[in-house]
Amino acid sequence: MDKRQIALLACPVCHGKLVYDPESMELICRNDAMAFPIREGIPVMLSEEARTLTTDERLTPVR
Ligand SMILES: [Zn+2]
């Protein structure tokens, strides 16, 4: 996914910055500890579709 494209995306819940995790193909919001899926290259920016990060994931910094 294009980094510039990600920079334009904001969390739909807190409007904070998102971090792209290439391993899980998700966009992570650190504030809410939520991960938004990317389906067929399209980020799904819906809080209903997001999953909550596990405790381990919350502690692991995403680059
Ligand atoms: Zn958020």
N, CA, C, O and the ligand as a Tripos MOL2 file, in Angstrom:
@<TRIPOS>MOLECULE
protein
  253   251    64     0     0
PROTEIN
NO_CHARGES

@<TRIPOS>ATOM
      1 N           0.8300   -1.2160    0.0000 N.3       1 MET1
      2 CA          0.0000    0.0000    0.0000 C.3       1 MET1
      3 C           0.8570    1.2560    0.0000 C.2       1 MET1
      4 O           1.9570    1.2700    0.5530 O.2       1 MET1
      5 N           0.3600    2.2760   -0.6050 N.am      2 ASP2
      6 CA          1.0780    3.5310   -0.7460 C.3       2 ASP2
      7 C           1.1350    4.2760    0.5870 C.2       2 ASP2
      8 O           0.1090    4.5180    1.2220 O.2       2 ASP2
      9 N           2.3400    4.6300    0.9920 N.am      3 LYS3
     10 CA          2.5270    5.3340    2.2670 C.3       3 LYS3
     11 C           1.7890    6.6680    2.2930 C.2       3 LYS3
     12 O           1.2290    7.0580    3.3180 O.2       3 LYS3
     13 N           1.7910    7.3680    1.1510 N.am      4 ARG4
     14 CA          1.1230    8.6770    1.1200 C.3       4 ARG4
     15 C          -0.3770    8.5240    1.2970 C.2       4 ARG4
     16 O          -1.0490    9.3660    1.8930 O.2       4 ARG4
     17 N          -0.8770    7.4230    0.7600 N.am      5 GLN5
     18 CA         -2.3070    7.1430    0.9000 C.3       5 GLN5
     19 C          -2.6610    6.9270    2.3660 C.2       5 GLN5
     20 O          -3.6840    7.4110    2.8500 O.2       5 GLN5
     21 N          -1.7980    6.1940    3.0640 N.am      6 ILE6
     22 CA         -2.0340    5.9240    4.4790 C.3       6 ILE6
     23 C          -1.9910    7.2190    5.2830 C.2       6 ILE6
     24 O          -2.7700    7.4070    6.2180 O.2       6 ILE6
     25 N          -1.0750    8.1070    4.9130 N.am      7 ALA7
     26 CA         -0.9310    9.3630    5.6470 C.3       7 ALA7
     27 C          -2.2070   10.1920    5.6080 C.2       7 ALA7
     28 O          -2.4480   11.0200    6.4860 O.2       7 ALA7
     29 N          -3.0230    9.9630    4.5820 N.am      8 LEU8
     30 CA         -4.2670   10.7220    4.4520 C.3       8 LEU8
     31 C          -5.3820   10.1300    5.3050 C.2       8 LEU8
     32 O          -6.3970   10.7780    5.5590 O.2       8 LEU8
     33 N          -5.1810    8.8950    5.7390 N.am      9 LEU9
     34 CA         -6.2300    8.2220    6.4820 C.3       9 LEU9
     35 C          -6.1400    8.5720    7.9610 C.2       9 LEU9
     36 O          -5.0570    8.6450    8.5410 O.2       9 LEU9
     37 N          -7.2950    8.7820    8.5440 N.am     10 ALA10
     38 CA         -7.3490    9.0210    9.9760 C.3      10 ALA10
     39 C          -8.3000    8.0030   10.5920 C.2      10 ALA10
     40 O          -9.2090    7.4980    9.9330 O.2      10 ALA10
     41 N          -8.0760    7.7210   11.8390 N.am     11 CYS11
     42 CA         -8.9390    6.8000   12.5580 C.3      11 CYS11
     43 C         -10.3640    7.3690   12.5960 C.2      11 CYS11
     44 O         -10.5480    8.5340   12.9490 O.2      11 CYS11
     45 N         -11.3710    6.5650   12.2390 N.am     12 PRO12
     46 CA        -12.7500    7.0590   12.2490 C.3      12 PRO12
     47 C         -13.2850    7.2990   13.6630 C.2      12 PRO12
     48 O         -14.2960    7.9770   13.8480 O.2      12 PRO12
     49 N         -12.5950    6.7350   14.6520 N.am     13 VAL13
     50 CA        -13.0700    6.8680   16.0330 C.3      13 VAL13
     51 C         -12.4800    8.1160   16.6870 C.2      13 VAL13
     52 O         -13.2150    8.9700   17.1840 O.2      13 VAL13
     53 N         -11.1420    8.2170   16.6850 N.am     14 CYS14
     54 CA        -10.4970    9.3230   17.3860 C.3      14 CYS14
     55 C          -9.8640   10.3390   16.4290 C.2      14 CYS14
     56 O          -9.3580   11.3760   16.8600 O.2      14 CYS14
     57 N          -9.8980   10.0340   15.1320 N.am     15 HIS15
     58 CA         -9.3100   10.8960   14.0940 C.3      15 HIS15
     59 C          -7.7960   11.0600   14.2600 C.2      15 HIS15
     60 O          -7.2020   12.0250   13.7790 O.2      15 HIS15
     61 N          -7.1960   10.0990   14.9450 N.am     16 GLY16
     62 CA         -5.7510   10.1170   15.1040 C.3      16 GLY16
     63 C          -5.0630    9.4430   13.9340 C.2      16 GLY16
     64 O          -5.7050    8.9460   13.0090 O.2      16 GLY16
     65 N          -3.7430    9.4380   13.9970 N.am     17 LYS17
     66 CA         -2.9420    8.8390   12.9300 C.3      17 LYS17
     67 C          -2.9810    7.3210   13.0090 C.2      17 LYS17
     68 O          -3.0630    6.7420   14.0920 O.2      17 LYS17
     69 N          -2.9210    6.6870   11.8480 N.am     18 LEU18
     70 CA         -2.9130    5.2300   11.7730 C.3      18 LEU18
     71 C          -1.5350    4.7520   11.3430 C.2      18 LEU18
     72 O          -0.8090    5.4390   10.6250 O.2      18 LEU18
     73 N          -1.1990    3.5540   11.8040 N.am     19 VAL19
     74 CA          0.0720    2.9420   11.4380 C.3      19 VAL19
     75 C          -0.2270    1.6850   10.6360 C.2      19 VAL19
     76 O          -1.0430    0.8590   11.0440 O.2      19 VAL19
     77 N           0.4310    1.5450    9.5030 N.am     20 TYR20
     78 CA          0.2220    0.3680    8.6660 C.3      20 TYR20
     79 C           1.1120   -0.7710    9.1400 C.2      20 TYR20
     80 O           2.3230   -0.6110    9.2910 O.2      20 TYR20
     81 N           0.4920   -1.9240    9.3710 N.am     21 ASP21
     82 CA          1.2430   -3.1180    9.7350 C.3      21 ASP21
     83 C           1.2700   -4.0510    8.5270 C.2      21 ASP21
     84 O           0.2600   -4.6850    8.2220 O.2      21 ASP21
     85 N           2.4030   -4.1470    7.8350 N.am     22 PRO22
     86 CA          2.4450   -4.9740    6.6170 C.3      22 PRO22
     87 C           2.2750   -6.4620    6.8910 C.2      22 PRO22
     88 O           1.8640   -7.2070    6.0010 O.2      22 PRO22
     89 N           2.5780   -6.9050    8.0920 N.am     23 GLU23
     90 CA          2.4560   -8.3300    8.4170 C.3      23 GLU23
     91 C           1.0010   -8.7690    8.4830 C.2      23 GLU23
     92 O           0.6290   -9.7960    7.9160 O.2      23 GLU23
     93 N           0.1910   -7.9990    9.1670 N.am     24 SER24
     94 CA         -1.2120   -8.3590    9.2990 C.3      24 SER24
     95 C          -2.0780   -7.6680    8.2480 C.2      24 SER24
     96 O          -3.2740   -7.9430    8.1440 O.2      24 SER24
     97 N          -1.4570   -6.7500    7.4530 N.am     25 MET25
     98 CA         -2.2100   -5.9820    6.4560 C.3      25 MET25
     99 C          -3.3560   -5.2150    7.1120 C.2      25 MET25
    100 O          -4.5000   -5.2380    6.6580 O.2      25 MET25
    101 N          -2.9990   -4.5450    8.1850 N.am     26 GLU26
    102 CA         -4.0130   -3.7930    8.9080 C.3      26 GLU26
    103 C          -3.5060   -2.3830    9.1840 C.2      26 GLU26
    104 O          -2.3040   -2.1190    9.1760 O.2      26 GLU26
    105 N          -4.4390   -1.5060    9.4240 N.am     27 LEU27
    106 CA         -4.0990   -0.1580    9.8710 C.3      27 LEU27
    107 C          -4.4090   -0.0780   11.3540 C.2      27 LEU27
    108 O          -5.5300   -0.3360   11.7900 O.2      27 LEU27
    109 N          -3.3950    0.2840   12.1120 N.am     28 ILE28
    110 CA         -3.4970    0.2450   13.5690 C.3      28 ILE28
    111 C          -3.7080    1.6510   14.1160 C.2      28 ILE28
    112 O          -3.0220    2.5980   13.7330 O.2      28 ILE28
    113 N          -4.6740    1.7600   15.0220 N.am     29 CYS29
    114 CA         -4.8050    2.9850   15.8010 C.3      29 CYS29
    115 C          -4.3250    2.6880   17.2150 C.2      29 CYS29
    116 O          -4.8940    1.8610   17.9280 O.2      29 CYS29
    117 N          -3.2810    3.3760   17.5910 N.am     30 ARG30
    118 CA         -2.6910    3.1550   18.9220 C.3      30 ARG30
    119 C          -3.5890    3.7100   20.0260 C.2      30 ARG30
    120 O          -3.6700    3.1360   21.1120 O.2      30 ARG30
    121 N          -4.2480    4.8050   19.7530 N.am     31 ASN31
    122 CA         -5.0920    5.4330   20.7790 C.3      31 ASN31
    123 C          -6.2270    4.5070   21.2110 C.2      31 ASN31
    124 O          -6.5220    4.3700   22.3990 O.2      31 ASN31
    125 N          -6.8510    3.8790   20.2260 N.am     32 ASP32
    126 CA         -8.0100    3.0420   20.5110 C.3      32 ASP32
    127 C          -7.6490    1.5700   20.6300 C.2      32 ASP32
    128 O          -8.4920    0.7510   20.9980 O.2      32 ASP32
    129 N          -6.3800    1.2220   20.3160 N.am     33 ALA33
    130 CA         -5.9580   -0.1830   20.2720 C.3      33 ALA33
    131 C          -6.8710   -0.9750   19.3440 C.2      33 ALA33
    132 O          -7.3670   -2.0470   19.6910 O.2      33 ALA33
    133 N          -7.0760   -0.4140   18.1550 N.am     34 MET34
    134 CA         -7.9200   -1.0630   17.1580 C.3      34 MET34
    135 C          -7.1320   -1.2580   15.8690 C.2      34 MET34
    136 O          -6.2240   -0.4900   15.5510 O.2      34 MET34
    137 N          -7.5050   -2.3090   15.1310 N.am     35 ALA35
    138 CA         -6.8630   -2.5960   13.8500 C.3      35 ALA35
    139 C          -7.9380   -2.6600   12.7720 C.2      35 ALA35
    140 O          -8.9030   -3.4170   12.8730 O.2      35 ALA35
    141 N          -7.7450   -1.8400   11.7320 N.am     36 PHE36
    142 CA         -8.7020   -1.8000   10.6280 C.3      36 PHE36
    143 C          -8.1640   -2.6450    9.4780 C.2      36 PHE36
    144 O          -7.0110   -2.4820    9.0790 O.2      36 PHE36
    145 N          -8.9810   -3.5360    8.9480 N.am     37 PRO37
    146 CA         -8.5040   -4.4250    7.8810 C.3      37 PRO37
    147 C          -8.3550   -3.7000    6.5500 C.2      37 PRO37
    148 O          -9.0090   -2.6880    6.2980 O.2      37 PRO37
    149 N          -7.4870   -4.2350    5.7080 N.am     38 ILE38
    150 CA         -7.3720   -3.7600    4.3290 C.3      38 ILE38
    151 C          -7.8130   -4.9120    3.4370 C.2      38 ILE38
    152 O          -7.1750   -5.9650    3.3980 O.2      38 ILE38
    153 N          -8.9110   -4.6980    2.7230 N.am     39 ARG39
    154 CA         -9.4540   -5.7570    1.8690 C.3      39 ARG39
    155 C          -9.2740   -5.3740    0.4120 C.2      39 ARG39
    156 O          -9.7770   -4.3470   -0.0450 O.2      39 ARG39
    157 N          -8.5380   -6.2290   -0.3170 N.am     40 GLU40
    158 CA         -8.2710   -5.9990   -1.7400 C.3      40 GLU40
    159 C          -7.7000   -4.6110   -1.9570 C.2      40 GLU40
    160 O          -8.0630   -3.9100   -2.9020 O.2      40 GLU40
    161 N          -6.8040   -4.2310   -1.0680 N.am     41 GLY41
    162 CA         -6.1070   -2.9550   -1.2140 C.3      41 GLY41
    163 C          -6.8890   -1.7520   -0.7340 C.2      41 GLY41
    164 O          -6.4120   -0.6200   -0.8200 O.2      41 GLY41
    165 N          -8.0840   -1.9890   -0.2300 N.am     42 ILE42
    166 CA         -8.9200   -0.8780    0.2170 C.3      42 ILE42
    167 C          -9.0790   -0.9420    1.7310 C.2      42 ILE42
    168 O          -9.6000   -1.9220    2.2640 O.2      42 ILE42
    169 N          -8.6300    0.1010    2.4200 N.am     43 PRO43
    170 CA         -8.7840    0.1080    3.8810 C.3      43 PRO43
    171 C         -10.2570    0.2050    4.2780 C.2      43 PRO43
    172 O         -11.0020    1.0310    3.7500 O.2      43 PRO43
    173 N         -10.6520   -0.6290    5.1920 N.am     44 VAL44
    174 CA        -12.0350   -0.6250    5.6740 C.3      44 VAL44
    175 C         -12.0650    0.2000    6.9560 C.2      44 VAL44
    176 O         -11.7260   -0.2900    8.0330 O.2      44 VAL44
    177 N         -12.4720    1.4490    6.8230 N.am     45 MET45
    178 CA        -12.4070    2.3770    7.9410 C.3      45 MET45
    179 C         -13.7350    2.4140    8.6910 C.2      45 MET45
    180 O         -14.3670    3.4640    8.8070 O.2      45 MET45
    181 N         -14.1440    1.2650    9.1920 N.am     46 LEU46
    182 CA        -15.3910    1.1830    9.9460 C.3      46 LEU46
    183 C         -15.0790    0.5750   11.3010 C.2      46 LEU46
    184 O         -14.4280   -0.4660   11.3880 O.2      46 LEU46
    185 N         -15.5420    1.2220   12.3510 N.am     47 SER47
    186 CA        -15.2430    0.7090   13.6900 C.3      47 SER47
    187 C         -15.8840   -0.6660   13.8980 C.2      47 SER47
    188 O         -15.3830   -1.4700   14.6840 O.2      47 SER47
    189 N         -17.0060   -0.9420   13.1890 N.am     48 GLU48
    190 CA        -17.6430   -2.2630   13.3200 C.3      48 GLU48
    191 C         -16.7790   -3.3670   12.7170 C.2      48 GLU48
    192 O         -16.8520   -4.5230   13.1330 O.2      48 GLU48
    193 N         -15.9640   -2.9970   11.7370 N.am     49 GLU49
    194 CA        -15.1170   -3.9820   11.0530 C.3      49 GLU49
    195 C         -13.7640   -4.1390   11.7340 C.2      49 GLU49
    196 O         -13.0460   -5.1040   11.4740 O.2      49 GLU49
    197 N         -13.4170   -3.2190   12.5850 N.am     50 ALA50
    198 CA        -12.1010   -3.2520   13.2220 C.3      50 ALA50
    199 C         -12.0740   -4.3020   14.3240 C.2      50 ALA50
    200 O         -13.1010   -4.6630   14.8990 O.2      50 ALA50
    201 N         -10.8660   -4.7800   14.5970 N.am     51 ARG51
    202 CA        -10.7230   -5.6930   15.7250 C.3      51 ARG51
    203 C          -9.8970   -4.9900   16.8020 C.2      51 ARG51
    204 O          -9.1300   -4.0680   16.5250 O.2      51 ARG51
    205 N         -10.0760   -5.4460   18.0110 N.am     52 THR52
    206 CA         -9.3300   -4.8810   19.1250 C.3      52 THR52
    207 C          -7.9830   -5.5740   19.2090 C.2      52 THR52
    208 O          -7.8990   -6.7950   19.0730 O.2      52 THR52
    209 N          -6.9410   -4.8110   19.4310 N.am     53 LEU53
    210 CA         -5.6020   -5.3900   19.5400 C.3      53 LEU53
    211 C          -5.4940   -6.2360   20.7960 C.2      53 LEU53
    212 O          -6.1000   -5.9330   21.8240 O.2      53 LEU53
    213 N          -4.7120   -7.3010   20.6950 N.am     54 THR54
    214 CA         -4.4440   -8.1150   21.8730 C.3      54 THR54
    215 C          -3.4620   -7.3680   22.7790 C.2      54 THR54
    216 O          -2.8320   -6.3950   22.3630 O.2      54 THR54
    217 N          -3.3450   -7.8270   23.9930 N.am     55 THR55
    218 CA         -2.4290   -7.1870   24.9270 C.3      55 THR55
    219 C          -1.0030   -7.1970   24.3850 C.2      55 THR55
    220 O          -0.2800   -6.2070   24.5000 O.2      55 THR55
    221 N          -0.6030   -8.3270   23.7910 N.am     56 ASP56
    222 CA          0.7320   -8.4350   23.1910 C.3      56 ASP56
    223 C           0.9280   -7.3880   22.1060 C.2      56 ASP56
    224 O           1.9620   -6.7230   22.0500 O.2      56 ASP56
    225 N          -0.0550   -7.2490   21.2620 N.am     57 GLU57
    226 CA          0.0460   -6.2990   20.1530 C.3      57 GLU57
    227 C           0.1200   -4.8630   20.6630 C.2      57 GLU57
    228 O           0.7980   -4.0170   20.0810 O.2      57 GLU57
    229 N          -0.5760   -4.6100   21.7410 N.am     58 ARG58
    230 CA         -0.5430   -3.2560   22.3100 C.3      58 ARG58
    231 C           0.8470   -2.9030   22.7940 C.2      58 ARG58
    232 O           1.2590   -1.7440   22.7640 O.2      58 ARG58
    233 N           1.5740   -3.9400   23.2480 N.am     59 LEU59
    234 CA          2.8970   -3.7030   23.8080 C.3      59 LEU59
    235 C           3.9860   -3.7020   22.7410 C.2      59 LEU59
    236 O           5.0830   -3.1930   22.9680 O.2      59 LEU59
    237 N           3.6800   -4.2740   21.5770 N.am     60 THR60
    238 CA          4.6820   -4.3450   20.5150 C.3      60 THR60
    239 C           4.5760   -3.1100   19.6180 C.2      60 THR60
    240 O           3.5300   -2.8700   19.0150 O.2      60 THR60
    241 N           5.6330   -2.3410   19.5310 N.am     61 PRO61
    242 CA          5.5610   -1.1690   18.6730 C.3      61 PRO61
    243 C           5.5380   -1.5590   17.2000 C.2      61 PRO61
    244 O           6.2960   -2.4280   16.7680 O.2      61 PRO61
    245 N           4.6830   -0.9240   16.4500 N.am     62 VAL62
    246 CA          4.6070   -1.1450   15.0020 C.3      62 VAL62
    247 C           5.4720   -0.0960   14.3200 C.2      62 VAL62
    248 O           5.3700    1.0960   14.6130 O.2      62 VAL62
    249 N           6.3210   -0.5470   13.4130 N.am     63 ARG63
    250 CA          7.1920    0.3920   12.7130 C.3      63 ARG63
    251 C           6.4350    1.0650   11.5870 C.2      63 ARG63
    252 O           6.9980    1.8950   10.8740 O.2      63 ARG63
    253 ZN         -8.3930    5.9120   16.9720 Zn       64 ZN64
@<TRIPOS>BOND
     1     1     2 1
     2     2     3 1
     3     3     4 2
     4     3     5 am
     5     5     6 1
     6     6     7 1
     7     7     8 2
     8     7     9 am
     9     9    10 1
    10    10    11 1
    11    11    12 2
    12    11    13 am
    13    13    14 1
    14    14    15 1
    15    15    16 2
    16    15    17 am
    17    17    18 1
    18    18    19 1
    19    19    20 2
    20    19    21 am
    21    21    22 1
    22    22    23 1
    23    23    24 2
    24    23    25 am
    25    25    26 1
    26    26    27 1
    27    27    28 2
    28    27    29 am
    29    29    30 1
    30    30    31 1
    31    31    32 2
    32    31    33 am
    33    33    34 1
    34    34    35 1
    35    35    36 2
    36    35    37 am
    37    37    38 1
    38    38    39 1
    39    39    40 2
    40    39    41 am
    41    41    42 1
    42    42    43 1
    43    43    44 2
    44    43    45 am
    45    45    46 1
    46    46    47 1
    47    47    48 2
    48    47    49 am
    49    49    50 1
    50    50    51 1
    51    51    52 2
    52    51    53 am
    53    53    54 1
    54    54    55 1
    55    55    56 2
    56    55    57 am
    57    57    58 1
    58    58    59 1
    59    59    60 2
    60    59    61 am
    61    61    62 1
    62    62    63 1
    63    63    64 2
    64    63    65 am
    65    65    66 1
    66    66    67 1
    67    67    68 2
    68    67    69 am
    69    69    70 1
    70    70    71 1
    71    71    72 2
    72    71    73 am
    73    73    74 1
    74    74    75 1
    75    75    76 2
    76    75    77 am
    77    77    78 1
    78    78    79 1
    79    79    80 2
    80    79    81 am
    81    81    82 1
    82    82    83 1
    83    83    84 2
    84    83    85 am
    85    85    86 1
    86    86    87 1
    87    87    88 2
    88    87    89 am
    89    89    90 1
    90    90    91 1
    91    91    92 2
    92    91    93 am
    93    93    94 1
    94    94    95 1
    95    95    96 2
    96    95    97 am
    97    97    98 1
    98    98    99 1
    99    99   100 2
   100    99   101 am
   101   101   102 1
   102   102   103 1
   103   103   104 2
   104   103   105 am
   105   105   106 1
   106   106   107 1
   107   107   108 2
   108   107   109 am
   109   109   110 1
   110   110   111 1
   111   111   112 2
   112   111   113 am
   113   113   114 1
   114   114   115 1
   115   115   116 2
   116   115   117 am
   117   117   118 1
   118   118   119 1
   119   119   120 2
   120   119   121 am
   121   121   122 1
   122   122   123 1
   123   123   124 2
   124   123   125 am
   125   125   126 1
   126   126   127 1
   127   127   128 2
   128   127   129 am
   129   129   130 1
   130   130   131 1
   131   131   132 2
   132   131   133 am
   133   133   134 1
   134   134   135 1
   135   135   136 2
   136   135   137 am
   137   137   138 1
   138   138   139 1
   139   139   140 2
   140   139   141 am
   141   141   142 1
   142   142   143 1
   143   143   144 2
   144   143   145 am
   145   145   146 1
   146   146   147 1
   147   147   148 2
   148   147   149 am
   149   149   150 1
   150   150   151 1
   151   151   152 2
   152   151   153 am
   153   153   154 1
   154   154   155 1
   155   155   156 2
   156   155   157 am
   157   157   158 1
   158   158   159 1
   159   159   160 2
   160   159   161 am
   161   161   162 1
   162   162   163 1
   163   163   164 2
   164   163   165 am
   165   165   166 1
   166   166   167 1
   167   167   168 2
   168   167   169 am
   169   169   170 1
   170   170   171 1
   171   171   172 2
   172   171   173 am
   173   173   174 1
   174   174   175 1
   175   175   176 2
   176   175   177 am
   177   177   178 1
   178   178   179 1
   179   179   180 2
   180   179   181 am
   181   181   182 1
   182   182   183 1
   183   183   184 2
   184   183   185 am
   185   185   186 1
   186   186   187 1
   187   187   188 2
   188   187   189 am
   189   189   190 1
   190   190   191 1
   191   191   192 2
   192   191   193 am
   193   193   194 1
   194   194   195 1
   195   195   196 2
   196   195   197 am
   197   197   198 1
   198   198   199 1
   199   199   200 2
   200   199   201 am
   201   201   202 1
   202   202   203 1
   203   203   204 2
   204   203   205 am
   205   205   206 1
   206   206   207 1
   207   207   208 2
   208   207   209 am
   209   209   210 1
   210   210   211 1
   211   211   212 2
   212   211   213 am
   213   213   214 1
   214   214   215 1
   215   215   216 2
   216   215   217 am
   217   217   218 1
   218   218   219 1
   219   219   220 2
   220   219   221 am
   221   221   222 1
   222   222   223 1
   223   223   224 2
   224   223   225 am
   225   225   226 1
   226   226   227 1
   227   227   228 2
   228   227   229 am
   229   229   230 1
   230   230   231 1
   231   231   232 2
   232   231   233 am
   233   233   234 1
   234   234   235 1
   235   235   236 2
   236   235   237 am
   237   237   238 1
   238   238   239 1
   239   239   240 2
   240   239   241 am
   241   241   242 1
   242   242   243 1
   243   243   244 2
   244   243   245 am
   245   245   246 1
   246   246   247 1
   247   247   248 2
   248   247   249 am
   249   249   250 1
   250   250   251 1
   251   251   252 2
@<TRIPOS>SUBSTRUCTURE
     1 MET1         2 RESIDUE 1 A MET
     2 ASP2         6 RESIDUE 1 A ASP
     3 LYS3        10 RESIDUE 1 A LYS
     4 ARG4        14 RESIDUE 1 A ARG
     5 GLN5        18 RESIDUE 1 A GLN
     6 ILE6        22 RESIDUE 1 A ILE
     7 ALA7        26 RESIDUE 1 A ALA
     8 LEU8        30 RESIDUE 1 A LEU
     9 LEU9        34 RESIDUE 1 A LEU
    10 ALA10       38 RESIDUE 1 A ALA
    11 CYS11       42 RESIDUE 1 A CYS
    12 PRO12       46 RESIDUE 1 A PRO
    13 VAL13       50 RESIDUE 1 A VAL
    14 CYS14       54 RESIDUE 1 A CYS
    15 HIS15       58 RESIDUE 1 A HIS
    16 GLY16       62 RESIDUE 1 A GLY
    17 LYS17       66 RESIDUE 1 A LYS
    18 LEU18       70 RESIDUE 1 A LEU
    19 VAL19       74 RESIDUE 1 A VAL
    20 TYR20       78 RESIDUE 1 A TYR
    21 ASP21       82 RESIDUE 1 A ASP
    22 PRO22       86 RESIDUE 1 A PRO
    23 GLU23       90 RESIDUE 1 A GLU
    24 SER24       94 RESIDUE 1 A SER
    25 MET25       98 RESIDUE 1 A MET
    26 GLU26      102 RESIDUE 1 A GLU
    27 LEU27      106 RESIDUE 1 A LEU
    28 ILE28      110 RESIDUE 1 A ILE
    29 CYS29      114 RESIDUE 1 A CYS
    30 ARG30      118 RESIDUE 1 A ARG
    31 ASN31      122 RESIDUE 1 A ASN
    32 ASP32      126 RESIDUE 1 A ASP
    33 ALA33      130 RESIDUE 1 A ALA
    34 MET34      134 RESIDUE 1 A MET
    35 ALA35      138 RESIDUE 1 A ALA
    36 PHE36      142 RESIDUE 1 A PHE
    37 PRO37      146 RESIDUE 1 A PRO
    38 ILE38      150 RESIDUE 1 A ILE
    39 ARG39      154 RESIDUE 1 A ARG
    40 GLU40      158 RESIDUE 1 A GLU
    41 GLY41      162 RESIDUE 1 A GLY
    42 ILE42      166 RESIDUE 1 A ILE
    43 PRO43      170 RESIDUE 1 A PRO
    44 VAL44      174 RESIDUE 1 A VAL
    45 MET45      178 RESIDUE 1 A MET
    46 LEU46      182 RESIDUE 1 A LEU
    47 SER47      186 RESIDUE 1 A SER
    48 GLU48      190 RESIDUE 1 A GLU
    49 GLU49      194 RESIDUE 1 A GLU
    50 ALA50      198 RESIDUE 1 A ALA
    51 ARG51      202 RESIDUE 1 A ARG
    52 THR52      206 RESIDUE 1 A THR
    53 LEU53      210 RESIDUE 1 A LEU
    54 THR54      214 RESIDUE 1 A THR
    55 THR55      218 RESIDUE 1 A THR
    56 ASP56      222 RESIDUE 1 A ASP
    57 GLU57      226 RESIDUE 1 A GLU
    58 ARG58      230 RESIDUE 1 A ARG
    59 LEU59      234 RESIDUE 1 A LEU
    60 THR60      238 RESIDUE 1 A THR
    61 PRO61      242 RESIDUE 1 A PRO
    62 VAL62      246 RESIDUE 1 A VAL
    63 ARG63      250 RESIDUE 1 A ARG
    64 ZN64       253 GROUP 0 **** ****
